[in-house]
């Protein structure tokens, strides 16, 4: 079994964007979805509709941290799943994996703003799983290795998902990989990384101020770690609509593997 069949790219932008949706994606296997982050709000419901994604296939999700562009949409996911359960239009349970800080915050937000008939499914059919740094869990027939990315802004986790055939995908949140977790991403088949802007734009866009990185930075790191496929997203609006061409060109100058700069709504084949 490979890591998954494909990635559905819901969005590729940073928090404050007008031309892209906020970054989030879905891993799809033969019959189900694994959602990674929730975008910035109700847009996630619209994306499911626009991309013709089936809510009945969504039973697992991961929340990396609680910045608004990643977590607010997860509130809508929890609410909509509860809505479908209430209508008897959702079979099975829904599982959300996250770390303690994010769990405490999103649980509190939900309890403050959602109705009791929605939160009544919590801990019954909507199940929260609090994961620890370097904890492993078997989910979806994949071995998930969760890790703290050592963010200096807010607690944030990533993961390495490993299939029975040895193929793997590493998601490292929306900050550069720090040295203490580089080994997790070494020799990754697929590395999902943020690339705030082009290197030549660093003085104008100041990515380092926000603890982000440039395309060149991520490409050099991927080359150092001998990654096979590098997926770059979580970007600013600048460069639209030529981002794919510009980012691919810069990354390819420093990285010898396969560079993928997806647009919103794109599907990435993982076979």
GIKAFEN-V158639 format. One record per backbone hydrogen bond with DSSP energy under -1.0 kcal/mol. NH is the residue of the N-H (numbers start at 1). CO is the residue of the C=O. If there is no record, write none. Layout:
{{NH,CO} {NH,CO}}
//
This chain:
{{5,28} {6,28} {7,268} {8,26} {9,266} {10,24} {11,24} {13,21} {14,235} {17,15} {23,13} {24,11} {25,36} {26,8} {27,34} {28,6} {29,32} {33,57} {34,27} {35,60} {36,25} {37,62} {38,70} {44,41} {45,42} {46,42} {47,43} {48,44} {49,45} {50,46} {51,47} {52,49} {53,48} {57,54} {58,55} {59,33} {61,95} {62,35} {63,97} {70,67} {71,67} {72,68} {73,39} {75,71} {76,72} {77,73} {78,74} {79,75} {80,76} {81,77} {82,78} {83,79} {84,80} {85,81} {86,82} {87,83} {88,85} {89,84} {94,125} {95,59} {96,127} {97,61} {98,129} {103,99} {104,100} {105,101} {106,102} {107,103} {108,104} {109,105} {110,106} {111,107} {112,108} {113,109} {114,110} {118,115} {119,115} {120,116} {121,118} {122,119} {123,126} {124,121} {125,121} {126,121} {127,94} {129,96} {131,98} {134,146} {135,132} {137,144} {139,142} {142,139} {143,162} {144,137} {145,160} {146,135} {147,158} {149,156} {157,64} {158,147} {159,171} {160,145} {161,169} {162,143} {163,167} {165,1} {166,163} {169,161} {170,190} {171,159} {172,192} {181,178} {182,179} {184,181} {187,225} {188,185} {190,168} {191,229} {192,170} {193,231} {195,233} {196,213} {201,198} {202,199} {205,201} {206,202} {210,207} {211,208} {212,207} {215,197} {218,214} {219,215} {220,216} {221,217} {222,218} {223,219} {224,220} {225,221} {227,222} {228,188} {229,189} {230,258} {231,191} {232,260} {233,193} {235,12} {236,196} {240,237} {242,239} {246,242} {247,243} {248,244} {249,245} {250,246} {251,247} {252,248} {254,251} {255,251} {258,228} {260,230} {265,9} {266,263} {268,7} {270,5}}
//
